Amino acid sequence: MRIKVVETINKFGMLKQNDNILVALSGGADSVTLLHLLNSLKEYSFNIWACHVNHQIRNQEAQRDEDFVRDLCKNLAVPLIVETVNVPELSKKNGKSLEEMAREVRYNIFNKLANKLNAKIATAHTLNDSIETVILNLTRGTGLKGLCGIPAKRDNIIRPLIEISRTQIEEYIRNNNLNFVNDSTNNNLGYKRNRIRHEIVPKLFIVNPSFAKVFKRICNNLAADEEFLQNETLEAMKKIQLSDDKFCVSTIKDLPASIQFRVIKEILNRANTLCNAKKIELIEKAIGANSGKINLRNDVFCIVKDDVLRIEKIATKSERSVFTPIKVAPPGNYKVSKEQRVKLVAISIQEYNKKRKKGNLIHNAADLKKINGDLIMRFKMPGDAIRLNGRNCTKTLKKLFNEYKIPQKERESCLLLADNKGLIWINKFGVAQRVALDEKTENVLLIEVEK
């Protein structure tokens, strides 16, 4: 088995001479085998540390495990780091299962220590663990990636035992007279993984005693296919991307179905929005129809329109109501949000003309005399319409925004000024024709938007 593990290490480029290794040590048969075997590879001159996490889940049994790994590491002359964390308390606080919370805690600790030691993290996942994971993924519904098994290495995590079966582990333990501890929860059939381990996997080996070899070959082939398809997906992303958050729908339609699916997942991943197969199916339908709006989560939407797909956060009513309509007048400086501030200035037409020589201000200038009553600064409301200066027609804001393809989130936070007769100014669009400057203008309202 030692030769086989060395082959695995070399095949996947896991380790090299004098590397630093942090071994995740639970005290079970798999992790004891891993630590003992790596420590026996003296010709590689590895620098080895072990890390044990006491999750405080199994009371006296947890303390027994900690005592055992302390004795083991002392006998092997391997430095040991023990971390104790109250996982049950964290689990309740964060609303996560014990299993999920324990895993998160472990890997946070491993990563922190690995960075400090400049070490790779070695975990004791075996071929049997990989089989169990694939079956578990099948029961949940998975794509090709979920059928590839546990990867031999990922980032700074290595798995030297990933091609070793549990039977081989048991043989190594016997041949080297090693002791280990049993986790009583491993026999609890209330956990899905345990039911798969004890009830399903043994039957696969009854059907085919060489199932481990067959499984390994299948996973290797699928992993190669997955890598190829992922590379094709990344190339396709370059073709469909119009900007940071916009993608060409017609180009997506031209892609093969398997790449289309992956491209959608990649777009969602880049937007930090993971979705189930049902949501992805709805996005596919929207792409086919070149129209659609799918709520991905809370206020995040996938919008397909005018041959463009984008993932967009749309402000909720509570977010939009943060800025309530306010009465304004020049001179005045008004904070609308963390990002926007508006300054209103009243100046003579002569001063305005001097300023215009330094920049085009006409879109943000209104004739003060033509303003009717109070000025109100606000966001859009249903039925809002304006006849912009230089236009020969009145348009609703909805039609105006559609014409210029303004994203929904920008529509919701677009600044407006209104008097008693209606809108007089829209940020980035300009002033209404009825308040525009002309040869009779004496005083000017200048609107300055600062970020």
N, C-alpha and C positions, 0 to 999 in steps of 0.2 A: 504493500500500500504506500509505503514511503516513496518508492520510485514513481508511482502513479501521481502522487501529490506534487512531486517535483516537476513532472511532465506538465501538469495543469498550470503550475506557477509560471513555467517557461512559455507555454503555449499562449497564455493570455498576457504575458509581460507584466505579471503582478509585482514581482520583487527583483531586486538586484543585490549584489554584494554590499554588505555594510548598511543595508536599509534599516530604518527605525520602524518598529511594528508595535502597535497597541492592540493586544488581543482582548476581545470581548469575552469575559470568562464568567459563565453562570454557575459552573460546577457540575453541569450535566455531562453525559458521556461525550457528546459532540465537541463541546468547548474544551474539555479536558484533553481529548485526543488532539485537537488543533494546537493547544499550547505545548503539549508534550512533543508532538511531531516537529513543530517549528523550532523548538528549543534543541532538538536533536540534530538539526542541520548545521552543525558546527562549521562546516566548510564554507558557509555563506557569511559567517561572522555577523549575523543579525543582532541588532540591539532591541531587546524585547522587554516590553512592559505588559502587565495584565491589568485590566480594569473590571471590577465587580460592582454592580449596582444593587444595593439592598432596597427593594421597593416597599418594604414594610407591608406586604400584602398577606403573607402566610405566617405571621407571628413567629412562633418558635422555629418553624421550618426555615424561615428566612434567615434567622440568626444561625441556625445549623449550617446553611449554605455558606454564609460569610465565614464562619469558623473553618469550614472545610477548605475553602479556596485560600485562606491565609496559610494553612498548613501545607497545602499543595505547592504554593509559590515559594514558601520557605524551603521546602525540600528540593525544588528545582532551581533555587537561587535566582528567581525571577522577581523583579520589583513589582509590588502590587499596589494599586490605588483603589480604595474602597469609597464609594459615595453612597450615602443613605438619604433617601427621599421618601416622604410620605405620599405615595401615589394615590391611595384611596381618598385622601383629603383633596389633592389636586384634581382628581377625577370628578368629585362632586362639585368643586368650585368651577371647573371649566365645562361641565356637562358632557364629558367624554367617557367612553367605556374604560374599564380598568386596563384592558389589553392595549387599547389605542394610546391611553395616557402613559402607560409604562414604556411603550416603544418610543414615544416622543421624548420622554425624559432620558431614556438610555442614550439615544442618538445625539441629543443635545450635549450630554456629558462627554460622550466619545469624541464628538467633533471639537469641543473645547479643549480637551486634553491632547488630541492629535495635533491641533494647531500649535499648542504650547511645546509639544515634543518634536514637532516636525516629523510626524509619524503617519504611516498608513494604518487604517483600521481593519483588522482581520476579524471577520465573523465566521461562525462555525456552521453556516448553512450547507446542507448536504444535497445529494441528488434526490433523496426522498422528500426533503423540504420543497424542492423545486416541483416535484410531481404533485404534492399536496396543493401548492400555490396555483398551479395550472387548473386543477380540478375545481378549486375554490373560485377562481376567476370564471370558469365555465358556468358555474351555478349562478353567478351574478350577472352574466352576460358580458362578453369581452370581445375586443377586436384581435387582430393578429398579434399585436404586441403582448397581450395578456396570455398568449399561448406559447410564448418563447421561454417561459420559465424564469427563474431568478438569474440575473446576469452574473457572470464570473467576477466582474469588477464594475464599479460605478464611481466616478470621481475618485475620492481617496479611500474608498471601501473595497477590500479584496475578499474573495471567498475561496481559499485554497482547497476546501473539501467539496466543492460544488459538483465534482464528477465522482464522488465517493458515495456508495450506498450505505444505508444504516447497517446492513449485514456486515459490511467491511469494517465499519466503526466498531461493532461489537467484537469482531475478531481481533482488531488491533488492541482493544481494551484487555482482552483475555491474554494475548501474547505478551503484553508488556506489564501485566499484573497491576493495572491501574484501578484505582477506586474512583467513584463518582457519586453524586447525589441525584435522587429522583425528585422531580417536581410533581407533587401530588395532583396538581391541576391538569397535568398532561393526560390523566385518565378520566377527566370529567367530560363525559359525552355531551354536556350542555354547550360546549364550544364546537362550532362547525368544523374547525380544523381537526379537532380530536376525533370527530366522527369519521372524517375522511381518512385520517391516519389509521384508525383501528378497524374500521368496517369496510372501507372501499379499496384502499391501496392493496391490502393483502390479497383481495380477490383478483386484482389485476395480475399479480404475480402467480396466482394459481392458474389463471388462463394462459399466461406466458411467463415461465420462470426467468426468461431473458428480457423482461419488460423494461428493466433499467437501461439496457443498451439501446433498445428500440426507442425509448423515450428520449434519450440523449441525442440520438441521431435525428429524430424529428425536430427537437428544439433547435439543434444546430442549423438545420435546413430552413426552419421558419425564421430564425434570427437573421440569416443571410438575406432572406426575402424581405424582411422588415427593414433592414439597413438599406437595401436597394430602393424600396418604396419611399423611405424617409428622405433619401437623397433626391429622388424625383420630385417629392413634395416641396423641398426647399428651392429647387430650380423653378418649379411652377409658381412659387410665391413671388419670385422676382418678376415674373411675367404679368401677374395679376395686380400687383401693388401699384396704386396710383399716387398715394401719399402715405403718411404714417398710419392713418386710420381709414383709408378708402381703398376699395378693391373693385376691379372691373368685372362685372357680372358676366358679360358675353364671353370673356376669356375663360372664366371659371367653367361656363357651360361647355366649352370646347375640350375640357380636360376629360380623361378617362374617369369612369365612375369611382374607382377606388382612390384615385388621386383627388377627386372633388371632395370626397368625404374627409380625407386627411387634411386638405387645404382648409376646410371649414374648421376642423379641430385646431389647426395651427393658428388660424386667425383668433379663435377664442382663447387659446393658450397665451398668445401675445397680449391679449386684452385682460389677462388674469381672470378669465371667466370660463370655468369648466362646466360643461353641460352634459346631460344624459342623452342617450340615443334619440329619444322622442324630440327634444329641442333641435337636434341636428337635422332630423328628418323634416321638421317644419321649416328650417332655414333652406334646405334643399328644395322644398316646394316653392318657397318665396323666390329663390334663384330661377327656378323653372318658369315662374309666372312674371318674373322681373318686377315684382311688387310684393311687399309684405313688411310687417312690423311684429317681431317676436320678442316678448318679454323674457329675457334670460334669467335675471334675478333682480329683485327689488326694483331699482330705478335704471337698470342697464338693459338696453334694447339692441337687437339686430335689425337694422332698417335697410330694406332693398328698394331702391327707387332710381329711375333714370339711368339704368345700367351701372349703378354704383351700390356696393354693399359697404356698410359701415357699422361698427359697434359703438354705441353712443350712450352716455349717461344723460338721462333726461331729469331735470329738476322736479322733485315732488312738490305738491302744493305747499307743504310746510316750508320747504326750502325757498320757494318763490315768494312766500309771504314775509320773509325776513325783512325785505325792503318794502315798506308800505308807502303809498302815495303821499307826497309832502308838498306843501305850498312853498314856492321858491320865488326869489326876486333878486335882481342885481343891485349892488354887488353881493355875491354870496359864494361860499365854498362848501360843497355838500358831499359827504361820504356816503356812497351808495352801497359799497361792499368792501371787502378786503382788497379787491383788485381794482375797483373803479372809484374815481372822485371827479365831481363836475364843478367847474368854476364858471359862474355867470358874471359878465362884465358889461357895463353900459358905457359906451364911448361915442364921441361925435363921429360924423361921417368922415371928417377930415382925418381924425386919428385912425379910423378904420382903413382908409385908403393908404395911409402910410404903412400900416401893418400888412396890408395885402401885398405890398411890393416884396415882402419877405416870405410870403407863403400864400397858398390858395385857401382863403377862409370862407369863401362864399357859401359853402354847404352848411356852415355853422353860424350864419349871421342872419338876423331877422330885424325888420323895421320895428323899433320899440313902439311907435305910434299906432301901428296896425294890430298890436296885440290887444285882445278883448278880455278885460277883466283879469282875474288871478291866473298866475302860472302854476301848473301842477306838474311835478316830475313823477313819473311812474313807469311800470312795465306795461305790456300790452293787455288789452281787455277785449272780450268778444265784441265784434262789430266795428272795431277800430278801422278807419279808412283815412286816406290823405290824397290830396292832389299836389304832388311834388312840383316844386319850381322847375320849369322847363318841360314838364309833361303836359299833354293835352287831355288827360283823363284822370278820373278819381279811381283809386284802387284800394281794396281792403288790404290790410297788412298780410293776411294769409296769402293772397294772390301775389303780393309784392315779394314776400319771402320765398314763395314757391318759384317765382320767376328767376330769382337770383340763387336758388338752391341753398338757402341759408340753413345750416344744421339746426335741429330742434332745440338743442341746449342753448344755442345763441339766440334763438327766437324768444325763449322764455326770459332771458336776461337783457334783452335789447332795451336801451334807455329811450324814453319818449318825453316830450314836453307838450302839454296841452293847455289851451285857454278855455274860455267859456263857450267858444264855438267849435272846439275839437282840437285835433292834433296840429301842432305848428312845426314840430321837428322830430326826426327819427335819426338816432345815432347811425353814422356811416352812410345814410341816404340823403340827408339834407332837410331843408325847410319847406314848408307849404308855400304854394304859389301866392296865397293871399297875404302872407307876411314878408314876401321877398323884398329885397332892396330895389329902389328905383331912383329916378332923378330927383324925386321930391323928398327922399329920405334925409332926415336931419340927425337922428340918433339911432345907434345900432346896439342890439343885444347880441353879444358875442358869447358863444357856448364853447367852452374848452373842456374836453374829456381827458383826464389824466389817468395813467395806470401806474 
